[in-house]
Structure formats: C-alpha cells, structure tokens
Amino acid sequence: MNGARAAVLSGIGAYTPPDLVTNDDLAQRLDTSDAWIRSRTGIAERYVVAPGTATSDLAVEAGLRALKSAGDEHVGAVVLATTTPDQPCPATAPQVAARLGLGQVPAFDVAAVCSGFLYGLATASGLLAAGVADSVLLIAADAFTTIVNPEDRTTAVIFADGAGAVVLRAGAAGEPGAVGRMVLGSDGELSHLIEVPAGGSRQRSSGPVTDPADQYFRMVGRDTYRHAVERMTEASRQAALLAGWGIEDVDRFAAHQANARILGAVSERLGVPAERQLTNIAQVGNTGAASIPLLLSQAAADGRLSAGHRVLLTAFGGGLSWGATTLVWPEVQPV
C-alpha cells in the first residue's frame, strides 16, 4: 500500500442492556420529576446494567455486532475505551478479546472518560499506521451507573450504560470511512471537575475511605458545562479545518451525548442546523465513552446517517480531555 496507512471504518455495532429506567422511575426514589430532568438534561429514559453485569459483558455484545457488520471474524488488536473496567487490575480488553475468540491478539484499555472513543480512534489509527495490526476492533463501553451515587440526583439522572464498537482496517486516507486527522487535548489542572476521588493509589496509600461519597463519580456541573462547550466547539472547528471543510460542509454532527443543553450550545456556536445534528440522548442518556459509537450505530440503522455524509465528531470528558475528528461515512450496515 502506497503512503501512510489510514484507519478505515468497516463495521459498526452497539448494545444497550435490557433494563430500561424512565424519569418517572427515578422520581420514585429521588427528589425530582420527569419535567425537571427533561428540562435540564433532555433525557427521558436510559438503560442500566442488572446486578452482576459488568462492562466486559456490554463490550462483548457490541464487539460481536461490529465484527458481524464488518464480515470479519478476526482482527489484529482490541482497544477498549472505558472508565468502568471490570477490575482495577488487569485491563478488561484481554478478557473481552478472549471471550470474542480472537486468541492472543494485543488488547488493552484506554481511559479518557467520555472522550474515550476519540482517544481510542487515535490509538487504533496509530496501531494500523505502525503496522502492528491490519485491523483493529475498537470498543467503547461503560457501566457508568456502577460508579454513580444512586442518591445524587445531579448525576443519577444523567448517566447510563451501553457499548458501541467499530472495526477499523488499514486503508487509504482518501477513501470513504477513513478517519481524518485527530484533534486531542487535556487539562489536568482541572481534573477535580470530573472525578471519582477514592479507589486509586492516592487514596489507598492514605488509608481507608473516610467519606463514602468519595467512592462515587462527582462533577462540578456549571464549570463542566462551560469547559465542555468551549472545548468541543474549538476542537470541532480545528478538525473541520484540518479536513478542508467549512462548518457548512458538515452533513452530520455527532457530539458526545453529555447533556441536551451542552449539545445545543455547541451546535449554536458552530452554526450547525438542527437537521444536521445527530442525537439520541433522550432515549439512552449519557453513556460515557460509548456515547458516540452508540449514536453513530443507531443513526446509521434508522437512516439519519447515510453513505457519503461528511461527519464531524467531538467529545469532552474527565481529565479534562477532549477531541474531534472527521470522516466521510462509508457503506456499512450496523448490527
């Protein structure tokens, strides 16, 4: 193959667990209501894991679907983007690869919270460009409700569980499905805005957990909103510029489904009209790293996303971390 090898999307699949939780269900145990949740988040319902279900279970289901979509039973590597690994050690990806029957391929986790899928795309692209593999299964999966405080109405109403996966093969930069140049960034000085304080080496080396709430995910909402809007807007502009596109050239805008207000603000700043925005937050909530591939898979399945559409992707998450990229949607059938 002449020139640098690009990562080309050749298959996509998604999975949500069967248990559906509506806003009315949450209102029965939290000081909230369907109207309050909808007005602040745009979410009506979400899917959650049943007791005993882990991130790997979601990842395997999405991975199977992506492999079937690509018509490929084997890939050369597995990358899993997640904030909720089955265990702190080892990584979850090798177990997923084994359960998928992929043998002893390289497999590892990527941790970039809600930006995980885009960081995973950059990682998979690097594996393909370096010749480590000719195809990569990238899975983004989160059982986010396992780290959310069920009594915290500010986070419990937003986060949900799910998985999305893509198969990427080595190809040429100009062909449909080729992942464009990546825009990635982080700001560790603001890591406190999105965090789980306990459970890591810093807390463990300091002694037992003194505040049970430290074991759960927490987010400084107002500051997170501001940085999410600013970072996704700027990263999107940069990615479009690197692709040689104006925002008016973007056929479909697929942003991390964080919150309807954030999505609206980013789209307004960019000037993306409503008919070009892809969204599913009302039906699935914020599924962390799984958000973008789950959205792409559903949109391709129901016809909102078609071959030839120029797609702009962007995400923002803990770290702080953010990113954006582009691609022209290929002929691919989601499973």
Secondary structure by P-SEA (a helix, b strand, c coil): cccbbbbbbcccccccccccccaaaaaacccccaaaaaacccccccccccccccaaaaaaaaaaaaaaaaccccccbbbbbccccccccccaaaaaaaaaccccccccccccccaaaaaaaaaaaaaaaaccccbbbbbbbbccccccccccccccccbbbbbbbbbbccccccccccccbbbbccccccccccccccccaaaaaacccccccccbbbbccaaaaaaaaaaaaaaaaaaaaaaccccccccbbbcccccaaaaaaaaaaacccccccccccccccccccccaaaaaaaaaaaccccccccccccccccccccccccccccccccc
